Amino acid sequence: MGVMPSLSPAEVAELRAAFPYFNAPPREDGRTVAYLDAAATSQRPGAVLDAERVFLETANSAVHRGTSGAVGAATAAFEGARAAVASFVGASTPEQIVWAENATDALNIVALGIGEANLGLGVAGSERYRLGAGDEILITEAEHHANLIPWQRLAVKTGATLRYIPVREDGTWTLDDAREALSSRTRIFAFAHVSNVTGYVAPVAELAELARAVGAITVLDACQSVPHIPVDFEALGVDFAAFSGHKMLGPNGIGVLYGRPEALEALPPSRTGGSAITRVTMETAEFMPPPLRFEPGTQPVSQVVGLGAAVAFSEAVGMQRAAAREHELVTRLVEGILATPGLRLLGSADPAQRVALAAVSVDGLHAHDVGQFLDEQGVLVRVGHHCAQPLHRALGITSSTRASVHLTTTEDEVDRFLDALRGAQRYFGVEVAA
């Protein structure tokens, strides 16, 4: 099979026309905006905005509550989106998809659920999640706080030990590093598919196999992978995975937890209430099977419908073609950074080792100053520690400037970012050694 062709300039222009944000008039200073912050939140195509609005205007109703035709239609749209998302990420059944508030919430569903199992509040099969002294939870030093703090707290609750894989000088880690860290004591292995700072792409299938060999479950932060590359969680072999709607052209307020059927069946709910139960007495409660077990209360129905539309939009473009396009842009980004004295690229210098983003440290300048200068040039990026303080600390810096691309990004926007970085160096009078 040949290499999947990238998107042509004409196709990119057509895609951009489908996004109201990119058709907005210039700012008051006359500058058009170069949006390079998709890793924080992506813009939404009109089809997604329309899907959510039309649902609210014409079909808004409670789901899974009542027997009216309106409820049935709303429930069908709600569950249809679940099926679409399941297919998009390689789940074999829609029941493997749990709705959450966001990816952070999805990761907490797992960590808090395991905590419940260790408080004697488990369900059938929850013994697999028992933790105690001598057991280990393994993460990496590169994790987003959302995939770090829940495991810190779970370790304290259960008496397990939290261990981490240190990053190397460029902020990445390897399969060999993981192989050395995993042991028969490892019960949970949590890591990001793609780092939100270095763009490093973890070898997920191999890591999941290593974890399985020692009896550990794998929890994958897929926030920066699902929006940018084809993903098949079942083929990757992970037990759980989490991602957000707002990073993949969808609405805010909706996240996704994927789980293997056996893993979800054995996980107790950490949030309880209506709709998640089968029988309640004044003393006890019995719970629905997944995914409804993890979805108590009123659900974000219109956001779910919008996420289904975002999946349809991405599938129409083709994730392989989108990935090929973004690889071209990241290559241009990395090469421009490496060609500019005074810029330190975080992560591998090989564009093939990263997805969708590049973060830099500018010698002699604080990232906030850089970000302010870029904003004045109409270049929108993310500055700060990107919710990854330990990683920045390991790299010897407190913050960085991150540019991230999406399928609508143009070469001109990448070049504007690079030019603006050089402009910041000149503006602040930073001496750069050639």
N, C-alpha and C positions, 0 to 999 in steps of 0.2 A: 504494500500500500504506500502511495506517495505521500509526501508532506502536505498537510492540509494548507491550502492557500490562505493568505491573510486577507483582511478586508481592504478593498481598494479605496483611494481617496474619495471617489464618488460615493461609495457605500457609506463611508464615515460621515460625509456631509449629509447624506440622506438620513442617517441615524440621528445626527445632531438636530436635524430639523424636527424630529419627533419628540424632543425634549423642550418644554416651554422655557426652562431655565436658560438654555443656550440661545434662545431667541429674544431674550430680554434686551431692552435698549442699553447702550453704554452707561457707565456711571456718570455722575455729574461732572467729573473731570474729563469726560470724553473717552476714557480708557475702557476697552472691553475687558471682561474678566476671563482670566485663564484659570479654570478650576482644576486644581491638582491636589484635591483632598478626598478622593473617593474612598481611601482606606478608612477615613473617619466616618463619612456618610456619602452615599452616592446620590446623584440627582435622579429624578424619576421621569420616565417617559409619559407622555400624555395618556397612553393606553392604561397605565397603572392608576393615574389620577382619575381617569374617567371610570374605571371599573369600581373604584371605591365610592365615588360620588353617585354613580348610577345605582349601585346597590342601596346606598343610604336613601336615595330619593324614591326608589321604586320597589324595593324588596326588603327593607329593614324589618327584622323581626327576631325574636328570641330563637335560639337553636336548641334542639334536643329538649324542648319544653312545650308540651301541648300537642294537640292533634290537628290544628287548623292547616289549611292549605298553605297559608303564608309561612307558618313555621316549617312546614315540609320543604318549601322552596328555599328558604334561608338555610336550612340544614343541608340541603343538597349542594348549595353553593359552597358552604363552609367545608363540607366533607369532600367536595370535588377538588377544592384547593389542596386539601391534605393529600389526596391521591396524586395530584400534579407534582407537589413537592417531593413526595416519596419517590416517584419515578425519576425526578431530576437528580436525586442524590443516590440512586441505586438501591433503595429499600425495596424488598420484595413484596411488602404489604403496606397499605396506608397506616395500619395500626402501629407501625414502628415510628411514626412521626407524632411528637407531642408538641403542642403549642405552648410557648412561654412568652414572657414579656420581652425578652431580648436574649442574647447569647449568655450574658452574665447570669441571668435568671436560670437559663437551661443548665449551666454548669452547677449552679447551686441546687437545683432539683436533685442532681446526682449526689453531690456531697452531703446535703442535708438528709436525703433519703437513706444513705448509708449510715449517717448518724442515728436516724430513727431506728434502723435495724439493730444498732448497738445499744439502744435504750430499751430493748424488749418490745418494740412496736413494729416488728417485722410482719411480713406476709409469708405465704408458703415459699420456701426456697431461699429466704433471706439469710440463712446461715452462711451463704457464700460471701456475704459482706461483713462478717464478724471481724473486728480488728482488736488488737491488744498489744501489750508490751512485747517487743521482739518483731512485730510486723512493721513493714516500711511502706510509705507512700513516696513514690519517685516522681519528680518533676524536673524541669531544667531551669537554669539561671536566666533564660531568655523569655520566660513566660510573662504574658500580660497579667496584671494584678487579678483579673477575673479568674485566671487559671492558677492562681497562687494562694490567695487569701482563703478561699474555701477549704483548701487542703491543709493550710496551717491550722485552721480552726478544728477541722476533723481530727487531726493528729492530737491536738490538746484534749478533745472530748474522749478519744478512745485509748490514749496512751501509746498509740503507734508513733513511729519516728518519721519525720519528714526529711527526706534527702533530696539533693538536687545534683544534676549534671552540670559542672562548671562549663562556661563558654570559653572558647579560644580567643586569641588576640583580636580577631575580627568580629567577634560576637556570635559565631556559629558553633555548632557541636556536630558530632558525627555518629554514625551507626556504631563504630567501635567504642566510642565514649559510652553509649547506652549499654552496649554489651558488657562493658566492664562494671557498670553501675547496677544493672539488674542482678538479682540473686533470688534464692529460694525464699527469702524473707519479703520480697516485693509483692504487695497485694494489689496496688493501684499504680498505674503508670499514666500520667497526664502530661500532654505536650501539645504544642501548636503545630498544625499542618504547615502553615506559612507564618513566619515571624512578622509581626506588625512593625518591626524596627529594621531588621536586616533583610527581610524578604526571603530568608532562607527556607527552602522547601525540604521538610523532613521526609525521609524514606519510610512512609507510614506502614506499608505492607510488611516490610522487613522488621520494623519495630514491633508491630502487633504480633508477629510470629514469635519474636523473642519473648515478649510478655506472656504469650500463651504457654510457651515452653516452661515457664516458671510458675504458672498458675495465677498470673496477675491479670486484672482487667485493664483495658485501655480506654482512656477518655481523651477525645480529640477536640481541640479548639480549632474549628474550621472556618472561623470568621473571615480570614483573608484568602481562603482557597476556593470556597464554593462560588463566590462572585466572579472568579477569574479563570478557573481551569475546570475541565471536566472532572467530576468527582463521583466515585462509586464506593460508598461506605461498605457495602457488603463485600465487594471484592477486596477492599483494603483490610478487612478483617477486624475492624475496631468494634468495641462493645458499645461505646457511646460517642456521639459527636454533637457539637453545638455550633450554631451559626445564627446570624441576625438578618432580618429582612431589609433593614435600612442600608445595608452595605451592598445589597444585590438588586438595586433598582426598585425595592419595595418600600412599604410604609414603615414609619417608626412604630414602636410599641408592639412589635411581633417578632419573636425569636423562635427557634426550632431546636428541639432535642431529638436526635435520632438514637434509637437503641436496638440492639439485637433482641429478638423476641424473648429469649430466656433471661437476658439481663434486665429488661423492663418488667417481666413477670415477677421477678424476685425482689424488685426495688419497692420499698414502701413509700407512700406519699408523705411529703413533708408539709404540704399545705392541704387543709381539709375543709369540707363544706358541702354545699349542695351540688348535685349532678355527678359527683364522683363516687357515690355510694350505692349500695344495693339494699342494705337494711340497717336501720338505726334504732337502738333502744336507748333508754336513759343511762345505760351503763356501757354499751359497746357500739361499734360501727363496723360494717363490712363494706369493702370497697369494690368498685367496678374493675374490670380488667383494663390494661393499658389500651389506648392512651387516655381514656376518660378518667381513669384513676388520678391522673396528674393535672386535670383541668377543672378544678372546682370553681364555682361561681360563674358570673357572666363573662363570656369570652369576647375577645376583640374581633368580632365577626367581620366588620368591613376591612380591617387590616389584613385579615387572613385572605379575604377575597382579592385585595390588592396584591398580596404576595403571590397568589396564584397567577395573576395577570403578569407580574414581573417574571415569573418562571416561563410563561408562554412567550414573552418578548425575548428573553435570552435564548430560548430554544429556537425561535425563528431566526435569530442571528446565527446561531451555531456556536457552541462553547469552544470547539476546537479552533474555529476561525477567529473568534474573539481572543483566545489565548495566543494565537500566532501574531495577531495584531499588537497585543500588549507586550509581547516579547520584543518586537521591533522597537517599540517605544522605550521600554526599559533599557534595551541595549544602547539606544541613543542617549538616554539619561545617564547611564553609567559611564559611557565613553566620554561624555562631556564633563562629568565630574572629575574623572581621572586625568583629563587633559588640563584641568585648571589648578594651578599651584595654590596652596593654602586651603584646599578643601580635603577633608578626610571622609572617605566613604565608609559607612558602617556596613559590615557584611562582606561577602565575597566580591572580588573584582570581576568574577566570571558571571556575566548576565544569565547564563544558563542555570546558575545556582540560586536564582531569585525570581520572585513573581510580583509584578504590579507596582513596586515601590522602591524608593531609594532614600535613605536618610543620610544627612551629612552633618559634620561639625566644621564650622568655619573658624580657622585659626584666628585668635585674638578677638572674636566677637561672641556675644551671648546670643543664643538662638532667638530670644525674644526681640532683640534689636534687628536681627536678620529678618524675622517674620514681619516686623513693622515696616521695614523698608520694602519688602516684597509686596506687602499689601498696598502700599502707596503706588506701586507699579501695576497694580491690578492682578497680581499673581497670588492666588489663594492656596496656602499650604498649611500643614500642621507643624507647630513648634511646641517644645516641651519634652517631657520624658515619656510621652505616649503610653502612660499607664504601665511602664516597664522600668521602674527605678532601679531594681537590682541589675538589670542588663546594662543600663547606662553607667552605673557605679562600677561594674566590672570593666567597662571600656574607659574608665577614668574621666568621664564627663558627666555633667548634670542634665544636659538636654541636647536636643538635636533638631534639625530642620528636615522635615520629611515631605517629599513630593510623591504623589501616588497617581497612577493612571487608570483609565478605564477604557472601554471599547469606543467611547466618544472622544477621547483625547486626540489632539492633533500634534504633528511635529512642531508646529509653530508654538504651541503652548509649552512644550518641553524646552524649546530654544529660549523662550521668554524667561523661563525659570532659571536656566543657566546664565543668561545675560544679566538677570536681576541679581544673582549671587555675586557675579563679578562687579556689578554696579555697587552692591553693598560694601564690598571690599574697598572700592575707590572712595565711596562716600564717607566711610568711617576712618579712612586713612590707614588701613591695615597694610603693613609692608609684607609683600609676598615674595619669597625667594623663588626665582625662576628655576 
